[in-house]
Amino acid sequence: MTEPTRYSAAPVELPYRAVPEPKPVAGCPGCAELANVRDRARAGGDRTTISDCNVFLRRHPEGHGR
C-alpha cells in the first residue's frame, strides 16, 4: 500500500471580503432595468445573472453625469 500524500504547509486561507451590491441611481432607466433583471434573477435563483447585473450596474456610465 502506498503512503498518502503529505503537505509541508497548511492551506492558505483567503480573507472573505463581502462587497455590497450596487444600488441603482435614481432617475437612470438603465439602472432601473438592471435592478429589475437582478430582482427577477434572484427570485429564480440565477446567481450568474445576479452577478452580471451587479457588474453592469457598477460599470455603465449613462445617466450618471460622470
C-alpha positions as CSV (number, residue, x, y, z in Angstrom):
1,M,0.0,0.0,0.0
2,T,1.3,3.5,-0.8
3,E,1.7,6.3,1.7
4,P,-0.8,9.2,1.5
5,T,0.5,12.5,0.1
6,R,1.7,14.8,2.8
7,Y,1.9,18.6,2.5
8,S,4.6,20.6,4.2
9,A,2.4,23.7,4.8
10,A,-1.2,24.4,5.8
11,P,-3.5,25.6,3.1
12,V,-3.7,29.3,2.5
13,E,-7.0,30.9,3.8
14,L,-8.0,34.0,1.9
15,P,-10.0,36.6,3.7
16,Y,-13.7,37.0,2.9
17,R,-14.5,40.4,1.6
18,A,-18.2,41.0,1.1
19,V,-18.8,43.7,-1.4
20,P,-22.2,45.3,-1.1
21,E,-24.5,45.2,-4.1
22,P,-24.5,48.4,-6.2
23,K,-27.7,50.5,-5.8
24,P,-29.4,51.8,-8.9
25,V,-29.1,55.6,-9.5
26,A,-32.4,57.4,-9.1
27,G,-33.7,58.5,-12.5
28,C,-31.5,56.3,-14.6
29,P,-33.5,54.0,-16.8
30,G,-30.5,51.7,-17.4
31,C,-30.0,51.2,-13.6
32,A,-33.7,50.6,-13.1
33,E,-33.8,47.9,-15.8
34,L,-30.7,46.2,-14.5
35,A,-32.1,46.2,-11.0
36,N,-35.3,44.7,-12.3
37,V,-33.4,41.9,-14.1
38,R,-31.4,41.3,-11.0
39,D,-34.5,41.0,-8.9
40,R,-36.1,38.5,-11.3
41,A,-32.8,36.5,-11.4
42,R,-32.7,36.4,-7.6
43,A,-36.3,35.2,-7.5
44,G,-35.3,32.4,-9.9
45,G,-32.1,31.5,-8.1
46,D,-29.9,32.6,-11.1
47,R,-26.8,33.7,-9.3
48,T,-24.8,34.2,-12.5
49,T,-27.2,36.8,-13.8
50,I,-27.3,38.5,-10.4
51,S,-23.5,38.8,-10.6
52,D,-23.6,40.0,-14.2
53,C,-26.2,42.7,-13.3
54,N,-24.0,43.9,-10.4
55,V,-21.1,44.3,-12.7
56,F,-23.1,46.2,-15.3
57,L,-24.6,48.4,-12.6
58,R,-21.1,49.3,-11.4
59,R,-19.7,50.0,-15.0
60,H,-22.4,51.7,-17.0
61,P,-22.0,55.5,-17.4
62,E,-25.3,56.5,-19.0
63,G,-27.4,59.0,-17.0
64,H,-25.0,59.5,-14.1
65,G,-23.1,62.6,-15.2
66,R,-19.7,61.1,-14.8
